[in-house]
Amino acid sequence: MTGQPTAQERLHQFVDFFLDPTHNVAGRWPETLTLLRDAALGDGPAPIVLPRLTEDEKFRLYVIARSPQNTTQVRDLLAAFVGASFAARGDTSPARLDDRDPVDRRVSDKFGPNSTFIVRVDTTPARKRLREAAELMIRAVNAAPHRDWTTPRSLSRLLADFEAALLGGSPQTAEALLEQIAHRGGLSPANLIGLRVKLLSVCGQDTDLLALTGLDRALLLDPPREVKEHVLAAVYGVMVGPVLESEDLAGAARALADPRVPRNLPTAEDPLRHGDAAVAVLLVALHGQGETARLAKAVRMLDTAGRGEAIPAVIRSVVDAQGAKIAEASLPGSPTERVELNVQQAPSPAEKSGSQESEEESAPALPLESWADLIEAVVEGERAAYDRARAVDAGSDEGWPVNAADDVRIAGCLSTCGDEQYERLWHIAFAPFLKGLLDSRESMPKTMEQIIVSSAGHRRDPTGLTVLGLLLTLALRSAPSASEYRELLEHVALMADQWVCPETAEQALDYVDLLLAYASPDADARAECAMELLVPLVGRAVRLGPALLDVARSLTDELELGDLGWPAIDKQQSQKPALSQAKALIYGLDTKVLSRVKQLTEKQYPQVSVTTASDKVGSSALRQKVRGADLIVMITQCATHAATGFIGQHAKRGSDIVYPDGGGSASAYRALVRALTPEQEEDAEA
């Protein structure tokens, strides 16, 4: 009787399959693969690196994390050893493996769907350079003394960083943090799915959201309201919304029976506790279930609450046509029932992080009448404030207007907070607050100063850099005085020589671009900060790649910093990829960033036609732009699902949607250039 193969035997089978010459041309020359093959089968800590060459001469290097918790470290290794010097694309985030491809499917089955970086190059000579860099990485990692790749971090810190990365516009960083959270433990599978739901919702990937494995079971376990909100909004975007546009109410009700809709869709929710898209789904569900009285009652309640615009016209027409006077009908979610549900529903572990629930359920909560009230209550650990903040973030509660008069009060509260309170604020309150501040035209310079000088503002890890970009935008927009401006820029340039490098060049250039985009009360301070951020990159310019060099040169010229020593234009031009003709749409809420990317792209690549959009909700104009684009660059910084989900649903088949690593122009421009670079170009010298 033959036993099950050992782990080493299974790994050997995988490597043999991957390098099989029948589907990998690289396998025809096994003598050239000895180092990579032996390293893959060895017990060293280096990631698995295997080349793949197809019959049409497309070359890819698969770099595979041996375990999910090492995915972030593999990304960092690629940044250090490969980066823009040797890779055209694929080195910054795990690839989306294709289940239709037998090799990709085998990789996913063996190591998981988010474990693999597929690094590509554009020319035949570049293959050799990429491979040599990868082999150097393997030798260096395997020869180094053993180290623990993972630094213990609290669950509350990871959850706070996850929220901050989403808010700052770096879904790649949020994805890496989610992998770390899953490996660390402490959250149930249902709560992990809830975090994945939020990530996909922010990115507008509603179809992928509804296809999540385990989503049905997570909904059965009564997840937090924001998870239900994201799922209902996705159902609206994918199934119900397109049908309602044609005022086909019966068709919309039938759409809820589509196999893609979760069986445990929370259709019994109170419409008053959800955003407009979710409200439409709940009302359609009531109609489809024949709940005439409850539907009419729900419509009246929404009108009374000032939410009448959330009611689809066809629903209102049906209710008006019925003309029935409905007596009191039971509808889950009357004010009394909502309070009871808040008390009885146990919070998820994610909601519990860094907080202590009061045992006195009957104790009245203090009224929350402003953002200052909310922030103070979250700092004090009041559960009612958590629920209110979640409702505002999900769109089911309008929150409060941002009042500049509260600036000193909020800043004073933040000045007393320690790391634990700041983690709680990032996890619970800062996302809706900063979104509200960004949407308003109000300024809160003292509040921004306190957040920036907090522990989060001092961090220069991927999450810290992402958040600092958002905070810098809000701070510069507040028109600080000359002294405040200089102090702010001194903090931004803090230890720049230690963190500015090719791997963080996008963030550094994003910051310089922000300095140029907003009025400067101290030109010398601006020039000094720009120099601190740019000079460390000059000596390593060869590793930046053409896209970032374009941005660096443009910023240097506009700031009149003189000749910093960037590569000559003719030399840089010879390295530029030959972008194909295309129509690109750049979406984001910061119009200054959109304008910069459009201007730079059309100057460097006139064959690319660029349009921009900053709509917060779907519209006919946005739909027309989306459907006309071959490529969509989606900046998710503070973006709303009403827009990102709309874009995801209306993008034409065959068009790509890419997500920059940050919210600035350098990140967006580089993402655009990489996405439009042909996968394989003919080398002129080959």
N, C-alpha and C positions, 0 to 999 in steps of 0.2 A: 504494500500500500504506500503510495507516494504522499508525503506530507506537503503542506503549503510552502511555497517558496519563501526564503528569508528576505529581509529588507534589502540586503545587498544583492540578492538575486533579482529582486524586482527592479532595483535601480539599474542593474546590468541589462535587463530586458528593455527598460525604457531607453537607455543610451543606444542600444543596438537598433531599436525601432527608429529612433530619431535620425540616426546616421545611415539608415537603409538607402542605398543608391536608387531604389525604385521611386522614391519621392524626395530625395535630397541629393542633388548632383555632387555636393561637397563630399559625400561618402564614397565617391569613386576614387578618391586619392587618400586612402586611410593613413598612408605614411606621413601626411602633413597634419594629421589630427592627433598625434600621439600625446602631446602635452595636454591638450584640452580634454581628450578622452580619459587619460589617466587621472587628471585632476577631478573630473566629474565623478569617477568611480572611487576616488580616495575618500579618506575620512577627514580631510582638512576643512577649515572653516570657510574657505572661499566659495562664492556662489558657483553654480554650474553654468558653464559658458560653452555653447555649442553653435557652430555655424550652420546656416541653411542657404542653399543655392538652388533656385528653381530652373527649369528648362529655359525660361525666357530671360535668364541672367539677372534675376532679382536676388540680391544678397541681403540677408538679415542675420544678425547675431542675437541669439536668444540668451539672455542672462537671467538665471532662475534662482530665486531665493530658496534655500534648502528647507526653510520653515517660515510660516507666515509672519512671525514676529521679526524676522530679519529683512523684510521688504524695505523698510526705511533705510536700513544700513546699506543694502545693495544700491539703492538710489544714491546714497552719499558716496559710495565707492565709485560708481559710474561718474559722478560729478567730479571726483578727484582725479581719476585715471583716464577718463574718456572725455566727457564734457563736449563743449562746442568745437574743440580742437579736432576731434576725430569722428564725431557723430553728426549726422544731418538732422536726425530726429529719433525719438523713442527712448532717450536716456533719462528723461525727467520724471516719468510716471509709468506705472505698470500698464501694459497693453491690454486691450480688450480682445481676448482670444475668440477665434471664430469656431463655433461648434461644428460647422460644416467642413472644416479643414481637419483631416485625420491627425496631423501632427499637433495642431493647436489643441484638439480635443484630448489627445493623449497627455499633453503637458498639463491641461486643466484638471484632468482626472487624477494625475499623480501629485501635483503640487498646489492645486487650487486655482481659482479664476483670477486672482489678483496678485500673483506671485512672480510674474514674468515681465521683464523689459525686453522689447524687441527693437534693437538698435539698428538703424539703417544708415547707409552712406549713399552718396550721389554718383560717385565715379569708381571706375575699376581700380585705379591706384589707391583710392581711399580705403579699399577693403584691407589691403596689407597693413596700412597704418593703424586701422581700427583693431585688427587682430593682434598686432604687436602690443598695442596698449592694453588690450584685454589679457594677454598672456603675462604682461608685466604685473597687472593687478593680481592675478592668480598667484604668481610666485611671491609677491610681496605679502599678501594676506596669509598664505600658508606658511611662510617662513617667520612671520612675526610671533612673538610670545602670545600665549593664549590669553584672551581677555573676554570678559562678559560683555556681549554686544548690547545688552539692555540695561539701562539705568532705571532703577525702581522709581516710579512716579505715582503719586496718589491718584485714585480714580477721579476724585473731584477736580484735580488739576488737568487730567486728560480730557474730561468732559468740558471744562471751561475753555481749554485750547481748541477743542472741536468746534464749539460755538463761535469762538473768535475767528477761526480760520474761515468758516462759512461767511461770517459777516464781512471779513476783510477781503473776500473775493478770491480765495485760494482753495478751490475744491480738491486739488491734488494733495495739499497739506491735510485737509480734512479727511481725505481717504486714507492717508497714511496713519493719522491719529486713530481712525476707526479700527484699523487693523491692530494697533497697539492695545486699544481698549478691549477688543475681542480676545486677544492673547492674555491680557493681564487677568481677566476674570472679574467677577463681582457684579456683573449684569446678567440677567436671564436672556435666553435666546430671543424672547419676545421683545425685550428692551433694546437688544442689539439691532433687531429688525427695525424698531422705531427710529433709531439713529440713522440707519441706512435709508429709510423712507424720507427723512428730512434732507439728507444729502442729495438724493435723486430729485426731490421736489425743488430744491434750490436751483439745481442745474436744468430744470424743466424736462427731465427725462421721465415723463409720466408713463409711457409704455413699459419701460424697464421697471418702474416702481410697481405697477400692477402685476408684473410677471415674477416678482420676488418669491423665491421659495420660502415657505413658512409664513407668508403674509396672512393667509386665512386663519391659521392657528393663533397668530398674534392678535388678530382682531377678535377672536373668540374669547381671549383672556382680558377683554376690556382695557385696551391700552390708554395712555393719556390722551386728552382731548386733542392736542396738537397733532398727534399721529392720525387720529380719525379725520381731522381737518385736511391733512395732506392727501390721504387716500381718497376722500370724497372729492377733493379738488381735481385729483388725477382722473377719477372716473368722469367728472364733468368734461375735462379737456379731451379725453380720448373718445368717450362714448356719447355722452349726453349733449354737451355743448354744440357740436356740429349739427346734430339733428334739430335741436331747439332753434337754431338760426333760421331754419326753414319753417318754423312754427308747427312742427309735426309733433304734437304732444304724445300721441299714441306711439309713434316711432321712438320717442325718447324713453317712454315707459318700457317698451320692448327691449331697448338697448341695455337696460339694467339686468336683463336675463342673459346677456352675452357671456360666453364662457370666460372671457377675459376679466369680467367683473368678479371680485372676491365673493364667495358664497356668504361670508359673514359680514357683508357690508353693513356698517352701523346706521341703518335707515331709521331707527327709532330715536335718533338724537333730537334734541331741542334746536330748532333752526336759529333761535336767538343767540345761541352760543357758538355760531360758526360764521365763516366768511361767505361772501356772495356766491361763489362757485358751489360751495358745499350746500348752501341754502337751496339752490336750484335743484340739486340732486335729491335732497330730502323732500322737496315739494313734489317733484316728479314721482318719487317713490310712493308718497301718500296717494297721489292720483291713481297710479297703477294698481295700488292695493284696494281701490274703491273706498278709501277713507274720506268720504265727502265732508263730513262734519269736522273732522280733524284738520283737513286741508283748509277749509274756510276759517277755522279758528286760528290756524298758523298764519294765514294771510293777514287777519286782523291784528294779531300780536305784532307782526313785523311792521305793519303800518303805524301802530301805536308807538312802537319803539323808534320810529323814524328811519326804518330800514326798507321802506317801500320800493326803493330802486333795485333791491336784490330780487324782487319777485319777477320772474319771466313774464312777459306780456301775455303769452298764450295761457299761462296759469291764471293770471288775473281775469282774462276773458272768460275762462271756464267757470271760475268762482262767481263772477258777476252774472253770468248767464243762468246759473242755477237759481239765483235769487232766493235761496232758502234762508230763513232766519234760523240760525243754529243756536239751540240752547247751550247751556254749559256742557262742553264735551271734555272728556279727560284727554289731556295732552301732556305726555312727560315733558317736564321743563317749565311748568309754571314757576313763578318766583320762589314759592315755598319748596317745591320739589327740587329746584336747582340747589338750594342751600343744603337740603338733606343729602343729595347726591355728592356734593363736595365733601361732606363729613364722612359719608360711608365709603366712598371709593378710596381704596388704599393707594398711596402714591407709588410710582415706580421707583426702583433703586436710583435711576438717573435723577429723579426729582428730589430724592432724599439726600443726595451727596452734599456734604458740607452744611447740612441743616439739622435742626432739632424740632420735631413736632410738639406742639403743646398738647398735653393730656386733657386740658380743660376745654372740651368741645363747645361748651356753652358760653365761654368767654367772648364777649362781643369784640369784633375786629375794629380797629380804628378806621375811619373813613379815609379813602385814598382819593384825593382831589387834584393831584398834580404829579408831575414826574418827581419832584422833590419828595413828596410823601411816599411814593413808591420806592425810591432808592433808599430812603431812610428805613422803611419797613423791611426791605430785603436785607439790609445790613443787620437789622435786629433779629432776623430769622423768622418773621411772621409768615405763616403758611398762606394766609389770604393774599398776601402780596405776590407770592409765587404764582398762584392761580391767575391773578389779574395780569401779571406780566406775560404769562403764557398765552392768555387770551388775546392780548394786544399784539403779540408777535405773530399769532396765527391769523389775525385779521378779523376775529369775531368781536373784538372790542376796539373802539376807535381811540381809546386812550385819552390824552390831553394835548392841547396845543403847547408847544415848547415856549416857555416864558423866560425871557432873558433876565427878568428880575429875580429868578431863582438861582442865578449863576453862583452868587456868593454862598447861598445856603447849601447847594449841592457840593460845591468845592470844599466847604467846611466839613461836611459829612465825610467826604472821601479822604480828607486829610487825616482822619482818625482811624482809617481802615488798615488792617494788616493783610498779609497774603491770603489768609483764609476768607476774609470778607471780600477781597477783590476777586477771588476765584468764584465765589457765590454770585457776585454781581455779573461777571462775564457769563456765567452759566445761565443766569435767570433774567437779568434786567438790562444789561448794556445793549444787547442786540436790538430790542424794540426802541430803546431810548436813542441810540445813535442813528437808527433809521429815521426816527422822528426829527432829530436835529438836522440830519442831512436833507430831509424833505422841506424843512422850514427854511426861512431866510434869517433866522435868529442866530445870534452869536453868544457863545458861552466860553470866553477865553480862559477864565479861571478854572472852570471845570475841566477843559481840555488839558490845561497845564497840570492839574492834579493827576489825571489819568496817565499822561505821558511820563511824568516823573515817578509813577508807581513802579512796582517790581515788574509789571507787564511791559511798561514802557522802556525798561532797561534791557530787556531780553533781545538778543539778536539771533535767535533760532528762527526757523521758517515761519512759525506762527507769530513770533514777536515782530519780525520784519513786515509781515502782511498787515498786522494790526497797526503798526507805526505809520504805515502809508495812509490808512484811513484817518487816523488821528491827526496826522500832519495836514491832510486836506481840510479837516474841520477847523484846526487851529489857524491855518493861513487865511481861511475864509472869514474868520472873526475879526479881521483887520487889527492885529495886535499893534501896540505901540512899538516904537523903535527899541526900547529896552527889552520889552517882552519878546519881540521878534528875534533879537540877538540871542537871548537866553534859550529860546526855542531851538534855534539852529545849532547852537552849541551842543544841545542835548542830542539832536539828530546826528551830528557828526561825531558823537562820543565814541572814542576808540575805533574810528573808521579804518585806521590802518590795520586793525586786527580782524575786522569782519568783512570789509570790502574785498572781493576777489571775483574771479570769473564766475564762480558758482552763485554769487549773490549780485552779479552785475545788473540784472533786471531790476531788482529792488533799488539799488543805488541810483540807477539812471531814472527810475520812476520818481525818486525823491527830488533829483535835480530838476526834472521836468515840472514838478509841482512848484519849485521855487520860481521858475520862469513864468508859470501860469498865473500867479497871483501877485498883486502889487507889493512892492518891497519898500518899507520905510527906512531901510538901511542897506544901500547897495553894496557897501563893503562887506557887511556880514553875509549877504547872499553870495557874493563872489568867494569869500573865504570858505563857506560851507560847501559850495559847489566844487572848489578845488580839493577839499578834503575827501570828497566822494569820488572824484574823477581821477586824480593822480594815481591812486593805487592800481587803477585799471590800465593805465598807459603802458606800464612795463610788461603787462600780460595781454596786450591787445590782440596778439595772435590767437588767443584762446576765446575771444569774444564771438567770433563769427560775423559775417557781413551785416546781419540785421542790427545787432547791438552796436556795431561800429558806425552804422548810419546814424543811429540815435545819438551816440556819444559825440560824433563830429558836429551834428546839427546843434546840439545843446551848447557845445563849446563856442561855436560861432555866434549864436544868438546872445550868449552871455558875455561875448567879447573878452574871452579869457586868454586870447593869444594862441600861439602854437604850443600845444601841450605834448606834441610828438606822436600823434596818431599816425597810423600807416598812410603812406601817400595814396591819393585818390586813385591813381591809375593802377596801383598794386591791389587796392581794395576792390576796384571794379572787376579785375580779372578773377577774383575769388567769388563773385556774386553768382548765386544760382540763377538759371534762366527760368524765371517764373512764366507759367503758361497764362494765356489770356483768361480772365475770369471776372465775375461780378461778385464782390464781397460786401457783406453787411456787417458792420461793427455795432454791437448793442451794449449799452451801459448807461448809467445815470449821470455820469460826469461829462457834460458836453464839452468841456475843455479838453479832456483826454480824447474824446471821439474826434474832435476837430484836428488835434495834433496827429493822430494816427492816419487820418484821411489825407492830410497835407503831405506827410512824409511818404506815404505809400505811393501817391500819385506822382510825387516828384521823382522817387527812385525807380518806380515800376509803372510807367504810364499805361502799360497794357492792362493793368488791373483797375477796374472801375469800382469805386468805393462809395457806398451810401452808409449813413449812420441813423441810429434810432435810439431814443431814450424814453419811450412810452412806458408808463407804469402799469397799464392794462392793455389788453388786446384791442385792436381797432382795425378798420378796413385799410387804413394807410399802412399800418404795420404789417398786415397780412400781405399786402402787395409787395412790400420790400422783401419780406421773408421768402415769398414764392419766386421772386426774381433773382435770388442769390444762389451762387454756386458754393459759396463758403460763408459761414456765419461765425464770427468771433464774438463769443458771449462773455462779457465781463459781469460776473455775478456779485460784485461788491454792493451790498445793500439792495440788491435787486429783489423784486417781488415775483412770487410764483405766477401771479396773474399775467405777467409779461413773459417770463421764461418758459412757462408751460405752453403759452400760446405760440411762442416761436417754435418750440419743439414739435408741436402738433402740425404746424403749417409749413414747415420746411419741406421743400420738394424732395422727392426721392432721388437719392444719389448725391445730394449736397452734404457737406461735412459741417458739423458743429464742433468748434474747438473752444477750450477754456484756458485763458491765460493763467499764469502762475500768480498774478497779482492784479490790482486794479488800475495800474498806471499805463502810460502810453508805450513805454519800452516793452513791457510784458505783452501788451496787446499786439504791437507791431511785430515782435519776434514770433508770436504764435501765428500770425497771419502769414508771414514769409515762410515759416516752416511748413505750414499746411499746404501752401501753394507750390512748394518746391517739388518737382517731379521725383518720383521714387527712385528712378534710375536714369541718369543722363549719360549720353554717349560722351566719352572723354575725347577731347580734341586730339590728344597725343596718343591715344590707344591705337 
